[in-house]
Amino acid sequence: MQTNWVPRLGREVSVIGQGCWQLGADWADVEDDTAQDILNAAADAGVTFFDTADVYGDGRSERAVGRFIAERGDAAITVATKMGRRANPHVAGEYTLDNYRHWTDRSRENLGVDTLDLVQLHCPPSEVLDDPRTYDDLRTLQEEGRVARWGVSVETCDEALAALREPDLASIQIILNIFRRKPLEHVVTEAREAGVGIIARVPLASGLLSGKYDEHTTFGEGDHRNFNREGKAFDIGETFSGVPYEVGVRAARDVAALTPEGWTTAQLALAWIAQAGVATIIPGASRPDQARANAAAGSLEGLDEETLAALARIYHDQIREHVHTKW
Ligand SMILES: NC(=O)c1ccc[n+]([C@@H]2O[C@H](COP(=O)([O-])OP(=O)(O)OC[C@H]3O[C@@H](n4cnc5c(N)ncnc54)[C@H](OP(=O)(O)O)[C@@H]3O)[C@@H](O)[C@H]2O)c1
């Protein structure tokens, strides 16, 4: 497994991490024991970075990760959580120091730790990211020992660039995958130069880039890939990366045709992001075998120029018009 040192995080992380949204079981039907099996399968395969949030299953995902780190007792593991989405209504005025204290205390309890390794603002309204007070408050949490480092999870490249102006920012979480190339224009390079870790989320475009779905695939009623296709519950970009489903299925077929011998298409998708120079990539996994296969992508060779050019053409010809100007 390739690992990367992230200067602002002060930690070494595996290039393939583990996304833990689905462990909250608020959309994927993941039982508690399966959650532990997924986490252990990932860690056994060399994964050291785990991403969760206080709202995933209203704390269930954090508690699963808490049980896992307690039983595992591995100091090399980094757990990132997120805060902000417990605000109701979700408005800028709720992003206050008092709420930060309350939210991080709950996450510390759920995870069973005194100090959170990394807390990220969970896609807050843009004005929160433009307000210098936000970062002063996050520094206060750090001084109080509630968090070791802080970062942001954002929807757009402009939001990422706004947060990058902060000298103490440790990480930026953003959607980056074969169907979301815009962060490659500025965000990834500028973050690297600053020593800020890029955490690439939704790397498989919600599973589309595994190449396994077709026009007839259906998703459960409680699955965001069913109910959020038009962005009814949260930002439409979080579901299939904002690519209309049928367009994504067709383009994913062309991606699948480029899969190197002995790889899976999901591994091709992850290897492509690893080559872009991010700190870590956090695929979700609904089964332990997926976690293992994803982790294995962290030791694959880089893709050749011909494949990279063909993937760029797929994006430009089929995907760009649907996503590039939006995020
Ligand atoms: N706002 C935010 O900050 C935010 C938003 C979204 C996500 N995230 C983070 O990003 C993580 C990843 O996002 P995500 O789960 O939505 O998207 P994703 O990683 O692009 O897709 C995950 C889905 O892909 C399929 N899959 C995974 N590994 C596979 C493999 N090896 N082979 C075939 N299929 C595979 C599974 O679908 P099936 O269940 O159909 O098999 C899985 O549920 C989340 O867990 C969370 O930590 C953060």
Ligand as a Chemical Component Dictionary entry (heavy atoms), coordinates in Angstrom:
data_LIG
# 
_chem_comp.id                   LIG 
_chem_comp.type                 NON-POLYMER 
_chem_comp.pdbx_formal_charge   0 
_chem_comp.three_letter_code    LIG 
# 
loop_
_chem_comp_atom.comp_id 
_chem_comp_atom.atom_id 
_chem_comp_atom.alt_atom_id 
_chem_comp_atom.type_symbol 
_chem_comp_atom.charge 
_chem_comp_atom.model_Cartn_x 
_chem_comp_atom.model_Cartn_y 
_chem_comp_atom.model_Cartn_z 
_chem_comp_atom.pdbx_ordinal 
LIG N1  N1  N 0  -20.209 15.797 2.047  1  
LIG C1  C1  C 0  -19.281 14.914 2.359  2  
LIG O1  O1  O 0  -18.347 15.262 3.038  3  
LIG C2  C2  C 0  -19.408 13.511 1.850  4  
LIG C3  C3  C 0  -20.434 13.184 0.946  5  
LIG C4  C4  C 0  -20.453 11.899 0.412  6  
LIG C5  C5  C 0  -19.502 10.967 0.791  7  
LIG N2  N2  N 1  -18.522 11.306 1.694  8  
LIG C6  C6  C 0  -17.479 10.325 2.107  9  
LIG O2  O2  O 0  -17.002 9.656  0.947  10 
LIG C7  C7  C 0  -17.145 8.241  1.113  11 
LIG C8  C8  C 0  -17.359 7.559  -0.216 12 
LIG O3  O3  O 0  -18.539 8.038  -0.850 13 
LIG P1  P1  P 0  -19.668 7.076  -1.425 14 
LIG O4  O4  O 0  -19.708 5.811  -0.698 15 
LIG O5  O5  O -1 -20.901 7.911  -1.500 16 
LIG O6  O6  O 0  -19.237 6.865  -2.950 17 
LIG P2  P2  P 0  -18.226 5.877  -3.695 18 
LIG O7  O7  O 0  -17.091 5.537  -2.831 19 
LIG O8  O8  O 0  -17.966 6.538  -4.990 20 
LIG O9  O9  O 0  -19.145 4.600  -3.995 21 
LIG C9  C9  C 0  -19.355 3.613  -3.044 22 
LIG C10 C10 C 0  -20.199 2.494  -3.643 23 
LIG O10 O10 O 0  -19.490 1.896  -4.725 24 
LIG C11 C11 C 0  -19.685 0.487  -4.713 25 
LIG N3  N3  N 0  -18.369 -0.140 -4.531 26 
LIG C12 C12 C 0  -17.420 0.155  -3.597 27 
LIG N4  N4  N 0  -16.327 -0.605 -3.772 28 
LIG C13 C13 C 0  -16.579 -1.407 -4.837 29 
LIG C14 C14 C 0  -15.830 -2.394 -5.494 30 
LIG N5  N5  N 0  -14.601 -2.727 -5.110 31 
LIG N6  N6  N 0  -16.397 -3.023 -6.549 32 
LIG C15 C15 C 0  -17.641 -2.697 -6.961 33 
LIG N7  N7  N 0  -18.398 -1.751 -6.376 34 
LIG C16 C16 C 0  -17.865 -1.106 -5.320 35 
LIG C17 C17 C 0  -20.633 0.175  -3.566 36 
LIG O11 O11 O 0  -21.945 0.182  -4.106 37 
LIG P3  P3  P 0  -22.960 -1.049 -3.914 38 
LIG O12 O12 O 0  -23.441 -0.892 -2.509 39 
LIG O13 O13 O 0  -24.001 -0.809 -4.966 40 
LIG O14 O14 O 0  -22.160 -2.301 -4.121 41 
LIG C18 C18 C 0  -20.425 1.374  -2.655 42 
LIG O15 O15 O 0  -21.542 1.617  -1.835 43 
LIG C19 C19 C 0  -18.305 8.114  2.117  44 
LIG O16 O16 O 0  -18.302 6.880  2.785  45 
LIG C20 C20 C 0  -18.001 9.258  3.059  46 
LIG O17 O17 O 0  -16.997 8.881  3.967  47 
LIG C21 C21 C 0  -18.460 12.559 2.212  48 
# 
loop_
_chem_comp_bond.comp_id 
_chem_comp_bond.atom_id_1 
_chem_comp_bond.atom_id_2 
_chem_comp_bond.value_order 
_chem_comp_bond.pdbx_ordinal 
LIG N1  C1  SING 1  
LIG C1  O1  DOUB 2  
LIG C1  C2  SING 3  
LIG C2  C3  SING 4  
LIG C2  C21 DOUB 5  
LIG C3  C4  DOUB 6  
LIG C4  C5  SING 7  
LIG C5  N2  DOUB 8  
LIG N2  C6  SING 9  
LIG N2  C21 SING 10 
LIG C6  O2  SING 11 
LIG C6  C20 SING 12 
LIG O2  C7  SING 13 
LIG C7  C8  SING 14 
LIG C7  C19 SING 15 
LIG C8  O3  SING 16 
LIG O3  P1  SING 17 
LIG P1  O4  DOUB 18 
LIG P1  O5  SING 19 
LIG P1  O6  SING 20 
LIG O6  P2  SING 21 
LIG P2  O7  DOUB 22 
LIG P2  O8  SING 23 
LIG P2  O9  SING 24 
LIG O9  C9  SING 25 
LIG C9  C10 SING 26 
LIG C10 O10 SING 27 
LIG C10 C18 SING 28 
LIG O10 C11 SING 29 
LIG C11 N3  SING 30 
LIG C11 C17 SING 31 
LIG N3  C12 SING 32 
LIG N3  C16 SING 33 
LIG C12 N4  DOUB 34 
LIG N4  C13 SING 35 
LIG C13 C14 SING 36 
LIG C13 C16 DOUB 37 
LIG C14 N5  SING 38 
LIG C14 N6  DOUB 39 
LIG N6  C15 SING 40 
LIG C15 N7  DOUB 41 
LIG N7  C16 SING 42 
LIG C17 O11 SING 43 
LIG C17 C18 SING 44 
LIG O11 P3  SING 45 
LIG P3  O12 DOUB 46 
LIG P3  O13 SING 47 
LIG P3  O14 SING 48 
LIG C18 O15 SING 49 
LIG C19 O16 SING 50 
LIG C19 C20 SING 51 
LIG C20 O17 SING 52 
# 
